[in-house]
């Protein structure tokens, strides 16, 4: 194990890097997709719906292969590095799911909150930043945590586009040493530890967000 762990650690660092950048892109695309789907302009709503349905309704593995093998061909002729393909593929795929989570969370905010903000003559940006989004985040964070863990596990597919992530290293070591049980048990433990660390971090963030809402609302209700 002392010989295998440093090699698996190299792949773990690549997995973490892909997961971090893929998550950041997924968050951006979730907000962009939600904004487009809730837009008052029909063309933007159509574009947002097409994005969500295409990336949510097709296989992540096929999407990665499409970006890696099809885009360099005519008429596209767009060549991306395997690392870029991994981030773009994961970010767009899980961003579509995140857009659906965020849209549902925004719909869950009571309509009276929106009407009260209108009565106070707040701008659309202020309504979203100070009233709607803080309440929606409380509903969105638990499913978003599950989605981030799914993204972390989904990074194992990037080994099929020649990236030396944790799964790729595990397969290499298995072919070289034939210690299949030891290698893949250790790989399983590493994925589990990463997922638990991510879940712990998101639970802490969820408590902070929920605590902020409770502190602002309870004293007013009591008075």
N, C-alpha and C positions, 0 to 999 in steps of 0.2 A: 504493500500500500504506500509506503514511503517513496517508492520509485514511481508509482503511477500517479500519485496525487499532484505533483508539480506539473506534469503534462496536462492533466485534466484542468488544473487551475488556469493554464494558459487559455484553454477553450472557454472556461467560465468567464474570464475577463472579456472575451469577445462577445459572449452571450449577453453579459450585463450591458456592454456598450450598445449593442444592437437594440436591446430592450429599452434602454433609456431614451435613445433618439427616436425609436419607433413610437414610444409612448408620447413623447412630446409632439410628434407629427400627428398622432391619432387625436390628441386633445385639440390641436389647432383645427383639424379637419372636422371634428365633432361640432365645434362652434361654428365653423364656416357652413357646414352642411345644414345645421339647425337654422342658422340665420337665413339661408337660401330657402329652406322649406317653409319658413314662417313669413317670408317676404310678401308684401302686398302685390308685387309684380309677378304675373303668371310665368314669364320666361325663367325667372330665377327659381321659382318653385319647381318648375319642370326640371331644370338642371339639378337642383338638390335632390329631387326624387329619383332621377336617373342614377345619380352617383350612389345614393344609398342602396337602391335596389340591385344595381349591377354588382357592387362589391360585397353586399350582404348575401346575394343570391348565387354567387359562384365560389368555387373552391380557392382557398388561399394558395395551395400548392400550384394550381393552374395559373393563378395570377402571377406568382413569382416566376414560373417558367415563361409566361408571356412577356414579362418585362425583361427577362434575361436572354431569351432565345429569339423572340419575335421582333422586339423593337429595333435591334440592329439590322434587320432585313428591310429591303425596299417595301413600301415607299417611305417608311419611317426613318430609317438610318440613324437611330438614336442609340448610342452605345453608353451603357452605364456600368460602373464597377459593381462587382457582387455585393460589396458593402452598401452601396447606394440602393441597389435593387432590394436588398433586405429591408432597409429602413422605409423606402417608399412603399413597398408591398405591404409590410405590416402596418404602417401608418394609415394608408388608405383603407385597408381592409377593416381594421378595428375602429378606425374613425367613423366608418359607416354605422357600425353597431353603437358607438358612442353617441352619434347624432340622434339615434332613436331613443337612447336612454335620456339624453338631455331634453329632447322634445317632450317626452312623457313627464319629466320632472317639472318643466315649465308649465305644462298643462295642469299639473297637480296643485299649483298655487291658487288659492281661492280668488275668484273674480273680484271680490270686494277689495282685495289689496290693490288691484289695478285701478279700480274705480276711485279708491281713496287717494291714490297718487295723482290721478287726473284732477281730482277736486282740489288738490294742493298746487295745481299748475306746474307739476314737475315735468321736465323734459323727458323724452323717450329714453335717452341715455341714463339719466338719473334714476328713472323708474326701474330700469333693468339692473343698474349697478347697486342701488341701495335698498330696493324693495323686493323685486322678483327673484333675481339671481341668488342672493343669500339664502332665501327659503327653498329655492329649487335645488341648491347644492346639497342640502340635507337629505333630500330624497334620491339624488343622483349618485352620491358617494358610495353607498353599499354595492349597487350593481356595477358601478365603475371600477370598484376594487376587484370584483370577479373578472371583469373584462381585462384589467391589467394583468392579472394572473394568467388568463388565457393567452394574452399576447406574449408573456414570458415563456409559456410552454410552446407557443407557436414558433418561437425562434429556432426550435429544433429542425424545422423544415429548411432553414437556410443552408444546412449542411449539404443539401442536394444541388445547390448552385455554387459549390466549391468553397464556401466560407468555412474557416477552421474554428467553428464554434464548439461548444461542449459536446454535442452529439457527434460531430465530425471527428473530434479527438478520441472519443470513446470507441468509435468504429475503427479508427486507425490502430489504436492500442489493442483492440480485440483481434484484429487480423495479424498483428505482429507477435502477440504473446499468447493468444488462445485462452486467456484467463477471463472468459466471458462473464461468469457469475460475479467475480470480484469487481470487474470494471463497470458493469452496468448497475450493480448494486450501489457502488460509490456514485455513479452518475445520477441515479435515482435520488440518493440522499442530497446531493448538491442542488438539484432542481427543487426538492422539497424545502430545503433551508432558504433558498432564494425566495420562494413563494411565501414562506412564513414571514420573512423579513419585510417583504412588500406589504403583506396583509397587516402586520403590526404598524408599519408606518402610516398606512391609510386609515387604520382605526384611530390612531393618535390625531391625525388631521381631521377626521370626522368628529371626534370629541371636541376639538378646538372650535370648529365651525358651529357645532350645535350649542356649545357653551356660550359663544358670543350671541347667538340668537336668544337664548333663554335669559341671559343677563339683561338684554335690552327690553324684553317684552314683559317678563313677570312683574317687575316693580310697577309698570304702568297699569297692568291689569289689577293689581292689588289696590292701587290708589283710586 
